[in-house]
Amino acid sequence: MKHDSEDRFFFQLSEEDIPPPPAETQTPPQARRLALIGCFRPRQCGIATFTADSFDHLRTATPGLAIDIYAMRGRAGDADDPDVRLAIDEQDAANYRAAAEAINGSGADAVWLQHEFGIFGGPAGDMILELVERIAAPLIVTLHTVLEEPGADQRAVMARLVARASKLVVMSEFGRGALMDIYGAEAAQIEVIEHGTPDRPFVPRSPLRDTLKIGDRPILSTFGLIGPGKGLETAIRALPAIVAQYPDILYRIVGATHPNLIAAEGEAYRDSLKALAEELGVTGNIAWDNRFLGSGDLLDQIELCDIYLAPYPNLQQITSGTLAYAVALGRAVVSTPFVHARELLQSDVGILLPGCDSNAIAEAVLLLLAVPEERRALQQRAYARGRQTTWSVVADRFAALISETIARTSAVPATRRGPALAGLWAMCDDVGILQHGIEIVPDRNHGYCIDDNARALMFVHGLRAGGGEAEQRMLTFASFVQHAWNPEHGCFRNFMGYDRRWLEEAGSEDSNGRTLWALGHSAAKAHDANFRRWAAGWFERAAPMAQKFKSPRAIAFALLGADHLLESDPGNAAARAIVERGAAFLSALWKSARRADWDWFETGLAYDNARLAEALIRAGRRLPSLPHEEAGLAALDWLCAKQTAAAGHFRPMGSEGFGRQGEYLPFDQQPIEAWATIAACATAFAFSGLSVWRARAEIAWRWFLGDNDRGLALGDVRSGRCLDGLTPRGVNLNCGAESILAFHLAHQAMTETFWVAGTAPLLRTAKAPALAV
């Protein structure tokens, strides 16, 4: 207890006043876990190779990090590797949702997604969003393609990824610029980490030459899955000019035809290339190695060549694994000026062609063959450049990024100090409390609403103020409520502009139910008898509208207010009628909507969820009806279990999931859900005496302080402000009235029920319901 300079007493406990927290609320240290999503071995594609290499080298770089592989499966066998935790069928939306559930259930601290449009189902691979929007851990996305001119579907997918990802990884500076300029990503969100490459000693002459009986023939090579995007036609057309001066030249084309191309047309494309070679008379100068190479074989084949050709016609290609490997192994590179090549080969690391041109290829190759000293110098520069991209270097970069992204920590201070009132009062003027803030500054453009003034009215009664500022605030909030009444409609208005004009004739059922709640609460809790009489009178006047409510939350809010009123006036017929109707309605709703895995009042969750259970618990005690009370406790038990992450912290239903049948989406998380859960658990504890309710309330309280999915505090006890929500990328920096009041009211509920020495539950003699905890 403390008082200010004008002897106004406020119920704000200091740390010394409060007993220490129970041991059960302390969060133990946890091992870190990463969910890695992408194609994986034994699948034969570049993304699979990259994901597998990332996995192998990251395990070496971070032995304390558990890595779970969620592998994309396009056909049977794609994910048949013992390191794969779960396969995701790329054309099955339910598989993506199941993977998200598995990731959340695993307690993953971060998710790392390898993104390429073509490896996921749906238009532009949009099925991946079924997973992305359901995961709670921070998301890192490596973008293997960043298009300068995306189609509508591609742009929509990218917009969602940018909005959800904590970090976006690209392999080129071009990718960074495109993400900001085209897709609106923030600079701080983007990391440039180059494609990882092997760390091998430089081999001037490969022993594979002797094995393949090639001898000292000059060798050109192109590697990777064969398809029109390789530009092989252009390279083959360059051969006649090269063969004219170097008849023994050998062009090795190493790689299997792309599986998608095989499925569509078989080997028609490869056959067309062979026909072109025969037409040009260079069939004897081309060796076809038609197989998918594992990493070791691929590196051996790259070391075999003198000159690596990258004749890619798509100049917007932002990454090429084989190009990166060729540079790292010290091969002389001749490449078209696609994005990755322009960045990797700058500073004379390789030869950049003016475009996809056969004559230019021939000229560059002839130069390197005619001047061996230039070729050797180019190789040395390439090998030196490759030391910057070795997998050990890249894995360390990713390890640091993952560590930075995994923000949640067990070191959240379990403070019980009351939030300062300054942050709350700053939102108020002589009309009432303003709805919204732009960061910490009240936003007059959106005016006022009765919802927030009703909450504020309930809050001031808990301050235990005998006069002064708290009493004046109480009268302001009450005056707003009183002025909102519209006798023609028999209900309260909700929204008022800053110019004091009402913006509607009748507020929503929920806002009217919340106002009845505040009036009933005031009739029971206000310190001044005159004010209690005023509140009871307004409750009587407004009570008839509650009999017409259809919204479950409006019915629950009105029931809560009626239950409070009955504390001071047990014979109040209007209040009892609201409780009876509300109890019957909520009980019937619960019985009709619940099923084996969904013990709730509705087929989906929305906002202020715990109030439905709290209202039924209170109704069961008030009537009395043990079935109602036990039903409310069972529903609250289910909700609390649903709202507890695998790591043990509070994870409320996110606003993106409101109204989705059977869904539980994690973002955006809002302070009102934490307050509602705390208040409902306080009621459950008071009536049942089970310590589990205290533990759950403590978990929800710690959510405000940073024990949440992003490890970021929303409530600030020093200023008394609270941020508006927890988002996939951090926090919403705005501070609105609803959030600030939820923080203060949550603290009041914790204090009044759990933290005051001597607080005891209101035990009943009937057996408490069995809880699934």
C-alpha positions, 0 to 999 in steps of 0.5 A: 500500500502507498499514498501520494503527496495528497494522501490519496491511497492506491492499492499498489503493492510493492515487491516487499508486500508480496510473497515470493512466487511459487516454484511451479511458475519458474520456467526452466532453461530449455534446449533450442530447437529449429524446424527446417523446412524444404526439399531434402535428400534423397530428392534430386533438386538444388533446394534438396541439396542446399537444405541437406548441406545446411542441415549437415553443416549447421549441426556441426556449427551448433551441436546444442541445437536440435534440428527437425527436418520437415521435407517436401514430398512431390513423389514417393521416396522424396523424404525417405531419409532417417533425418526427416521428422515429417514429410509434407505432401506438396499438393495436400493443404491438410499436410501443411496444417498438420506440419504447423501443428507438429512444429508448434507441438515440438516447441520449436524456437525458430522455423527456417523455410527454404522458399522456391515457388515451384516446390509447394502446391497451389497457385504460385505455391501458396499452400505454404501459407497454410503452414506459415500462418499457423506457426508460432515460432519466429520465421526465417525464410531463405528466398531462392528466387526474388522476381522483379516482375512477379505475377499477381499470385506470386506477389500475394505469396511474397507479401504474406511471407514478408509480413510473417518473417522475422528475417528474410535471407537472400544470397545477393545484394540484388535480392536485398534491393528487390525485397525492399523496392518491390515487396516493401520489406524493411532493411533490418529484416533482410540478411544477405548470406551467400550460397554455401560452398565446399572447402576443398584444397585447390586441385590444378589437375584432377586425378579423375582425368586419368580414371576417365581416360581424358588425358590433357584434353581441354575440358568445358563443363556445365552442371545441374538438372537439365532444362531449357533454363540452362541455356545449353543450346547457346553453349553448343552453338559456340562449339564449332568456333572453338573446335576449329582451333581446339579439335580435341575440346570436350564439353561435358554436360553433367546432370539428369533431366529435371524430374518435372520435365521428364514427367511432362515430355520425357527426354525430348529436350535432351534429344533436341540438344543432341540433334543440334550437336549432330547438325553442327558437327560437334557430337564427338566433342560433347560427353553426356553424363545423365545422372543426378550427382551427390555432393561428392561426385558433383565436386569431383566433376567440377574439379575435372573441368578447366572452364565452367560455362554458365550460359543461363538465359534468365538474367534475373536468376539470383542464385546458382549453386553450381556457379558458387561451387565452381568458384569455390573450387577455383575453376575459370568461369565464363558466365552470362550476366545473370544476377548471381554471376554479376555479384559473385564474379565481380573484381575479375573473379570470372568472365562476364559475357555481355549477354546470352550469346554464342559468339561471346562464349566462343571468344571468351573460351578461346582467350582462356585456352590461348593464354594459360597464364590468364586462366591460372590467374583467374582460377586463383582469384576464384579460389580466393573468393571461394574462401568467403563462402565455405560452408563453415563460414556460411553455417556460422552466419546462419547459426548467429542469425538463428540465435539472434532470431530465437528471442524467447528466454527463461530470464523474464522477471516475475515482477508483481509491482503495480503498473504506474498510473501515468500511462493510463491517465495520459489517455484520458481527458475530461470526456473519457478515455481515448480509444487509440494511440499512435505509439505512446501518443493518444490518437484523437482521430478515433475518439472514444468508445463506451467499451474502454470507458466501461473497462476504465470504470471497473478499474478505478474501483480497484484502486481503493481511492477515497478521493482526489484524482481517482474519484474524478476519473470515476465520475468522468467515465461514469458520465460517458456511460450515462451520456451514451444512453439512447432512450429511443433505442433502449441501449447505449451508443458506443463510438463518439468522435473527438468533437463529442458527436455520437457516430451511431445511434446504437452500439453493438451487443458486445459493447452494451453487454460490457457496459452492463458488466461495468454497471453491475460491477460498480454497483457492487465494488464502488466505494461511495454508496451514492455511486453504487446507487447510481450504478444500480439504477442504471443497471435496472434501466438497461437490463431489459436489453440483455434479454434480447442479446444473441451474441455469446460474449454480450450474454457473458458480459451481462451475466458477469455484471449481473453476478456482481450486482447480486453480491450487493443485492441478492434479491435483484430480479432483473440481475437474476433473470440475466444470470438464469438466461445466460447460464442456460444459453451458455450451457446449451451452447457448450453442449452443442459445440463441444466434441472430442477434441474441442471442449468449447462453446463455439466451433471457433475461437474469437476474442475475450474467450475466457469470459464465456467460461468465467460467466458459466462458472459464476452462474453455476455458483450463483444459481447454484448449479453444479453442472453449470459450474463444472461445465465452465471449469472444464471449458476453461481447463481446455482453453488454458491447455490450448493457450499453453505453448509446448515450452510452457508459456502463454499463447493466446488465440491470435486475431487472424484466427477469429471465427475460423472453425476448429482453428487456433492461429497464434497471431496477432496476440492481444492483451485483452486475452491475457487479462480475460484468462487471468480473471477467469482463472482467478474465479476458478481458483476462488471457487475450486481452490485448485492451485493449477488456476494460480499457476495458469494465471501466473503464466498469463501474467508473465506474457505481459512481461515477455514470457511469450512467443517473441520474448518481448515485454508488452507491459511496462510497469514503470510507465503503466503503458502496454503495447497493442499486441504481439505480432509474427515480427515482434510487437505492435508499438501502438498503445491503445486504451484496451491494451493499457486497461487490460494490463492494469486490470490483469494486475488487479486480478492477480493482486486481489486473488493471488498476491495478497497475503492471506488470500484463500479460495472460496471452497465449496463442499462438492467435489471439484471436477477432474481437470485434464492437467 
